[in-house]
Amino acid sequence: MVSEPQLLGQHELKAPSISLGAKHLFAHGIFEEETRPNLEKSISQLVPDGNPSVLTINDKKLAAPLRVQCKWTDGGERMKE
């Protein structure tokens, strides 16, 4: 889990694929045609109920999948924990 978002800037990804659990949000390769329409959708259309989520990012430049825990906000208000 990345607990410090600034660390994400240290990774120069070439062709990342992103998933939420078993659901591919965007993937290169065999799932690219199927997931390409998601690039035009808002995150609220892709993540159910705006719940805290763990996104998994895969890329050839990463030694292992990168998991990022996201907490979504609406209208600039911070979510209560």
FIDRENDREN-309087 format. One line per 8 residues: number of its first residue (from 1); their letters; for each residue x negated, y, z negated of C-alpha. Coordinates in steps of 0.02 Angstrom, whole numbers. Layout:
FIDRENDREN-309087
NUM) a) X/Y/Z; ...
end
This chain:
FIDRENDREN-309087
1) mvsepqll) 0/0/0; -63/173/39; -40/278/-116; -130/430/-46; -54/490/119; -211/588/166; -299/420/190; -190/387/342
9) gqhelkap) -285/523/436; -443/418/424; -371/286/541; -382/322/727; -254/201/796; -254/154/979; -90/63/1006; 5/45/842
17) sislgakh) 158/-63/818; 275/-20/675; 399/-132/587; 519/-121/441; 529/-293/364; 565/-413/506; 635/-274/618; 517/-204/750
25) lfahgife) 538/-14/760; 408/-2/897; 291/-134/963; 168/-147/1106; 162/-304/1210; 310/-420/1226; 426/-312/1118; 382/-145/1198
33) eetrpnle) 524/-140/1324; 649/-187/1188; 585/-61/1060; 541/88/1172; 716/167/1151; 680/183/964; 550/317/1002; 692/439/1040
41) ksisqlvp) 794/396/884; 785/487/718; 719/394/566; 895/399/490; 956/294/637; 819/165/609; 809/153/419; 969/98/332
49) dgnpsvlt) 1040/218/202; 876/315/188; 819/193/53; 636/186/5; 555/75/135; 391/-11/171; 333/13/349; 202/-107/417
57) indkklaa) 82/-37/546; -21/-155/653; -161/-100/768; -316/-181/843; -424/-51/753; -360/-106/582; -440/-253/492; -270/-298/417
65) plrvqckw) -93/-230/432; -69/-61/348; 82/-53/233; 153/118/194; 290/146/66; 404/289/121; 534/384/22; 651/476/138
73) tdggermk) 725/645/94; 874/738/165; 881/925/189; 716/956/102; 778/891/-66; 663/770/-156; 735/600/-197; 748/560/-382
81) e) 652/407/-438
end
